[in-house]
Amino acid sequence: MMNFTLSNQVQIPAVGIGTFMMTPDQAEQAVVDALACGYRMIDTAQAYMNERAVGRGIKRSGVAREDIFISTKIWVCRRRYYRGYAV
């Protein structure tokens, strides 16, 4: 997979999997499958209502969390404070 190098020399994947319009069950399985295929970037959002399922998929995958990039979007009303969810 192709990567980009950030200014701090961290390598970030150029391609990832998105979870928009997936049910929680679909998102969980898609994350497991994508990580098994070598993907290391996952995109989600509070508005998708599947963030916890994404976390479960990561946990089920067996891939170390520090090897995965996760991007998310938060609700506008929470822009000043965001508490992540424990899996």
C-alpha positions as CSV (number, residue, x, y, z in Angstrom):
1,M,0.0,0.0,0.0
2,M,1.1,3.5,-0.7
3,N,1.9,5.9,2.2
4,F,2.5,9.6,2.7
5,T,5.2,10.9,5.0
6,L,4.0,13.5,7.5
7,S,6.2,16.4,8.6
8,N,7.1,14.4,11.8
9,Q,8.3,11.5,9.5
10,V,5.3,9.3,10.5
11,Q,4.0,7.2,7.5
12,I,0.3,7.4,7.0
13,P,-1.6,5.2,4.5
14,A,-2.8,6.9,1.3
15,V,-5.9,4.7,1.1
16,G,-8.3,3.5,3.8
17,I,-11.8,2.2,4.4
18,G,-14.8,4.4,5.0
19,T,-17.8,3.3,7.1
20,F,-20.4,5.9,5.9
21,M,-23.9,4.4,5.5
22,M,-22.9,1.1,7.2
23,T,-24.9,-0.4,10.0
24,P,-22.9,-1.2,13.1
25,D,-22.7,-4.9,12.2
26,Q,-21.6,-4.1,8.7
27,A,-19.0,-1.6,9.9
28,E,-17.6,-4.0,12.4
29,Q,-17.1,-6.8,9.8
30,A,-15.8,-4.4,7.2
31,V,-13.1,-3.2,9.6
32,V,-12.1,-6.8,10.4
33,D,-12.0,-7.7,6.7
34,A,-10.2,-4.5,5.6
35,L,-7.5,-4.9,8.3
36,A,-7.0,-8.6,7.3
37,C,-6.4,-7.3,3.7
38,G,-3.7,-4.9,4.8
39,Y,-5.7,-1.6,5.2
40,R,-4.5,0.5,8.1
41,M,-6.6,3.7,7.8
42,I,-10.3,3.7,8.9
43,D,-12.7,6.6,8.6
44,T,-15.8,7.0,10.7
45,A,-17.9,9.7,12.4
46,Q,-20.3,10.2,15.2
47,A,-23.0,10.9,12.7
48,Y,-22.5,7.4,11.2
49,M,-23.6,5.9,14.5
50,N,-21.1,3.1,14.1
51,E,-17.9,4.3,16.0
52,R,-18.3,1.6,18.7
53,A,-18.7,-1.1,16.1
54,V,-15.5,0.2,14.4
55,G,-13.7,-0.2,17.7
56,R,-15.0,-3.7,18.1
57,G,-13.8,-4.6,14.6
58,I,-10.4,-3.3,15.5
59,K,-10.3,-5.3,18.6
60,R,-11.5,-8.5,16.8
61,S,-8.9,-8.0,14.0
62,G,-5.9,-8.6,16.3
63,V,-4.0,-5.8,14.6
64,A,-2.2,-3.6,17.1
65,R,-4.0,-0.3,17.7
66,E,-0.8,1.7,17.3
67,D,-0.6,0.3,13.7
68,I,-3.9,1.8,12.7
69,F,-4.9,5.4,11.8
70,I,-8.5,6.4,12.6
71,S,-10.1,9.5,11.4
72,T,-13.4,10.6,12.7
73,K,-15.7,13.7,12.7
74,I,-17.5,14.9,15.8
75,W,-20.9,16.6,16.1
76,V,-20.7,20.4,15.9
77,C,-22.2,20.7,19.3
78,R,-19.2,18.8,20.8
79,R,-16.5,20.9,19.1
80,R,-15.2,22.2,22.4
81,Y,-15.0,18.9,24.2
82,Y,-14.9,15.3,23.0
83,R,-14.6,12.2,25.3
84,G,-13.7,9.1,23.3
85,Y,-15.6,5.9,23.9
86,A,-13.9,2.9,25.5
87,V,-14.2,-0.3,23.6
